[in-house]
Amino acid sequence: METKRKRIIPLVLVVGSYLALAATVVFIARSGGLTPEEALLSLVGLFGLYVGFGILIVVYRLINKLE
């Protein structure tokens, strides 16, 4: 039970931070600071950053297990 909880907490934090940043982008777009195309591009870029850093973290942890 404890190990399951240890795995869920970081996942919830990552999803929460992504949703908070995405909501900020949407809010700025709704207030007129960004065009819809710029907002979509920002959201896609933000998603790409999360995926890229996620892959980087997974590879780092796999390399540490090899040593």
Backbone torsions as a table, in degrees:
resi	resn	phi	psi	omega
1	MET	NA	-41.7	-177.7
2	GLU	-67.2	-40.1	179.8
3	THR	-69.2	-33.1	177.0
4	LYS	-64.7	-39.9	179.3
5	ARG	-67.5	-37.3	179.2
6	LYS	-64.9	-29.0	179.4
7	ARG	-83.1	-30.2	-176.4
8	ILE	-78.6	-36.8	-176.2
9	ILE	-59.5	-49.1	177.8
10	PRO	-63.0	-35.6	178.6
11	LEU	-63.4	-43.6	178.5
12	VAL	-64.5	-39.1	179.0
13	LEU	-66.2	-41.2	179.3
14	VAL	-65.8	-46.5	179.5
15	VAL	-63.4	-41.0	178.7
16	GLY	-63.6	-41.3	179.6
17	SER	-68.6	-37.5	177.1
18	TYR	-63.8	-45.0	-179.2
19	LEU	-64.9	-36.1	177.9
20	ALA	-65.4	-44.1	178.4
21	LEU	-67.4	-38.5	178.1
22	ALA	-65.3	-40.2	177.7
23	ALA	-64.2	-35.8	177.1
24	THR	-64.6	-43.1	178.3
25	VAL	-63.0	-43.5	179.7
26	VAL	-64.4	-40.7	178.6
27	PHE	-62.1	-44.3	179.0
28	ILE	-64.2	-38.2	178.8
29	ALA	-67.2	-41.1	179.6
30	ARG	-66.3	-32.9	-178.8
31	SER	-80.6	-4.9	175.6
32	GLY	99.2	5.1	-179.9
33	GLY	-76.7	-23.9	179.4
34	LEU	-132.0	148.8	171.0
35	THR	-78.4	161.8	178.6
36	PRO	-57.9	-35.3	179.5
37	GLU	-67.9	-41.0	178.2
38	GLU	-66.2	-38.1	178.3
39	ALA	-65.0	-43.5	178.9
40	LEU	-63.8	-42.5	177.8
41	LEU	-62.9	-39.2	177.9
42	SER	-64.5	-41.6	179.6
43	LEU	-66.8	-40.4	177.9
44	VAL	-66.3	-41.5	177.2
45	GLY	-63.6	-41.2	178.2
46	LEU	-63.1	-42.5	177.3
47	PHE	-62.7	-41.2	178.1
48	GLY	-62.0	-39.3	177.1
49	LEU	-63.2	-43.4	179.9
50	TYR	-64.4	-42.4	178.6
51	VAL	-65.9	-45.0	-178.9
52	GLY	-61.2	-47.8	178.9
53	PHE	-69.0	-29.8	175.7
54	GLY	-64.5	-43.5	176.9
55	ILE	-63.9	-41.6	178.6
56	LEU	-60.4	-42.0	179.4
57	ILE	-67.2	-40.5	179.6
58	VAL	-64.2	-44.3	179.4
59	VAL	-63.9	-41.9	178.5
60	TYR	-60.1	-43.4	-179.9
61	ARG	-68.3	-36.0	177.8
62	LEU	-67.1	-39.9	178.6
63	ILE	-65.0	-39.4	178.5
64	ASN	-64.9	-32.4	178.1
65	LYS	-70.4	-27.5	-179.6
66	LEU	-72.4	-30.5	-175.9
67	GLU	-79.1	NA	NA
